[in-house]
Amino acid sequence: MSKALDGVRILDFTHVQSGPTCTQLLAWFGADVIKVERAGAGDITREQLRDIPEVDSLYFTMLNHNKRSVTIDTKNPEGKQVLEALIQKCDVLVENFAPGALDRMGFTWERIQELNPRMIVASVKGFGPGPYEDCKVYENVAQCAGGAASTTGFDDGPPVVTGAQIGDSGTGLHLALGIVTALYQRTHTGRGQRVLAAMQDGVLNLCRVKLRDQQRLERTGTMKEYPQYPNGQFGEAVPRAGNASGGGQPGWILKCKGWETDPNAYIYFITQAPVWAKICNVIGKEEWATDPDYATPAARLPHLKDIFAEIERWTMTKTKFEAMQILNKYDIPCGPILSMKEIAEEPSLRKTGTIVEVDHPTRGKYLTVGNPIKLSDSPTEVTRSPLLGEHTDEVMAELGYSPEQISALRTAGAI
Ligand code: CAO
C-alpha cells in the first residue's frame, strides 16, 4: 500500500529529541528520511542514558525509527560537497541546531535556495526572534519559558515541569505540521520556504487556556473553578491549579483502594453537571441531588473540596479499575491513573500499534510508542532505527558516487 508522503525526501539534520520526533513522524507517513550525523559520534543521544553498554540507547532508538543514517563531516570541504548534493536531491531540510550553526556551516537560507529553490528549510529553535533568540534550549527551559511550569503544580509549592515532553516532542509535532503545510503550498507555488517552530511558542500554544485565564483574572479578580476559590487569595498572575480540570466541569484526582502502597492507585473524577444526580446515587448522597446548596454547578463551587472528599470516601473502597467500570455505566467521566508499566502491558494499545515491539540487531527486542496518528490509507509499519552510518554507501551511490569516489571520500574523512 502506498504511503501519504511517498516520494518526499527529507535531509534530516536533527539531533536530541525535538527535531527527531518531527522527522520520525514524517518517516512513518512514508517520507525517505536521511539522517546526517557526525562520523564516529552521531546524534549525542545514541550514547545518553544507555541501559546496555556500547548499544544505541533507547533514547535514540525510540526517536529515530524508519530513518536511514549517513555520516558526513560537514565542516570538511569535500563533506560540504556531499551535503550540497543531498540538498539538491531532497525536498525538506530539517534541523534543530543551536541558533546560527547552519549558517556557520555555510548553509544559509540564500545558499540553500541557490542549490535548490524548492527546498523547504524547517527549524526548531528555543525562542523566536527577540531577547533570547541566541539561547540554547532544552525541554524544561521551554516548559518554564512557555508558561507551563508557572501554571503546573500546587498553590503552596514551587513551579513544576510535566513529564509529557511538550517542549521537545510537542514542538516536533508543530514543526511536522508546518512542513506538510509548506509541502502543500509548494504544489501551487513551486517554491520552498522557511518553517520555524520555536519551543517557547509551541509550549505556549499548548498553554493557550492559561492565557485565557490570565485575562479573565485581570477582568474579574477571581476564577471560580480554581481551587483557590472561594477562600484562597488570587494574585496578579494565573496561579497553579493542582489537579483541577481547568474547564467548566470540576475534576480532581482521588485515592482508590490500595493507595497506601500503590503510588498510582488513583482516579481522575469529573463532576460533570448533567450526571450530577447519578454521581449522588453512586456515592450514596442522594439528598445532594435536590439540596439547593449542591443541586446546581454554581451552588457546588464553594463546596468542591467537601464534595471531592465525599466522593473519595467512595473511590477508596474500589480499585481504580472497579471504579471505572461502575462510573462508566452511568456515563460519569473519569480516568484511571495508569503507570508506565500498566500502559506497556495494555493489550489494546498493542493492538492499535500505539505500543509496538521492535527488534534491533544489537539491542534485541524493545518497546516503543508507534505512530499516534492513524491514517486509513497510509498505515504505519515501525522499523528499527539505523546504526550509525549504516546507509552511507547506499545513499552515496544514489547520489551518483562510484565505489572508488566513496572510498576516497572516506579516506579523506569527509564521510
Ligand atoms: N559534521 C560536523 N559538524 C557538525 C555536524 C556534522 N555532521 N553536525 C553538527 N555539527 C556541528 C555544528 O556545525 C555545530 O558546530 P558550531 O557550533 O561550531 O557551529 C555543532 O555541531 C552543533 O552543535 P549545537 O550547538 O547545536 O549542539 P549542542 O550540543 O551544543 O546544543 C542544543 C544542543 C539542543 C542545546 C542546541 O542544538 C539547541 O539549542 N537547539 C535548538 C533547540 C532544540 O532543538 N532544543 C531541543 C533539544 S532536545 O531537548
Residues whose N, C-alpha, C, O or C-beta is under 5 A from the ligand:
A	BS01	CAO	H15 V16 Q17 S18 E37 R38 I72 D73 T74 K75 N96 F97 A98 A101 R104 M105 V124 K125 G126 C135 K136 V137 Y138 E139 D168
